[in-house]
Amino acid sequence: MEQQRSGIPSFEARAELSMELLHATEAAALACAGLLGKGDPDRVSDAAGHAMRGALERSGLTGTVALSPRHQAHLPLGLVIEGGERKVDLGVYPVEGASQVARGHINAVSMLVAVEPGGFAHLPAVSQVEKFVAGPGARGAIDLDDSIVDNLRRIAFARDVRVQDLTIAILERPRHQELITEVAASGARIRTLEEGDFASAVMAALPETGIDAAIGIGDLHATLIAACAVRCLGGEFLVRLLPRNDEELKNVGEGASHIYGVTELAPAVDIAVAITGVTGGPLLPGISFGSGYAETSSLVMSSRHATVRRLTTRHHLPGDPG
């Protein structure tokens, strides 16, 4: 299945950067899927990171790891992977939701973003940001300086539904209790997620996931990676920096009140995104295993080619006579 975002079909999938990334997210997802429910999140992260790095080393890319929401033993920040002539900067998350995989829960994904060298946004160094993500229909309807209730009313108006019909994704964190109370008071429904800074943002921007917006406080690196996917999807993404100490406040300077839009968060000309489901959820089905094969479901996006693809791939496992 292929969803085109322009009137011109693409016949150049083999040349798309996102297709190169897909091999790496599939490898990472497959490597950790066998650890589903086995209670060892560190082993899940290690397996996914090792597999993603190996796939990148076999690709036609030379990539520098520029964004990583969490420390990755196999893909640390600043690592240069010598894979080929084409040079890119990478945002890596071999598995978002390692603890979800370890406990057998939903919504874990493997994701990878590539942009031209220097193409990621360079924001002041802070740990966390306030974010509000919605789909293409809500472009221009969100204002971080306005109340949650008014923002949800405008989103509902833009979508020609009632506020009560909206479903809002919020990570289940103590810092979000007041936010959850505000959203509940508006009448909107709430989908609380244990993990998923990245996945929740993509769900909010992608039609037919059942999520109309994702709000809350999130990690800066996950936010910048997610903004690349949301830009490819044509969604809305607003962010305000949240300095947590004097050092971060000094880094932010006079920009503490600035609200960043999606084009500031994802300024690259050539954005490529690959996401592969691990345990399944509203965003993507998880990996399924059959007799001698495993099947993955992925999303691949390209800003240059203006494409968003859903791909299902059957991987024949060693020993399968087919």
Order of alpha helices (4+ residues) and beta strands (2+ residues): beta-alpha-alpha-beta-beta-beta-alpha-beta-beta-alpha-beta-alpha-beta-alpha-beta-alpha-beta-alpha-beta-alpha-beta-beta-beta-beta
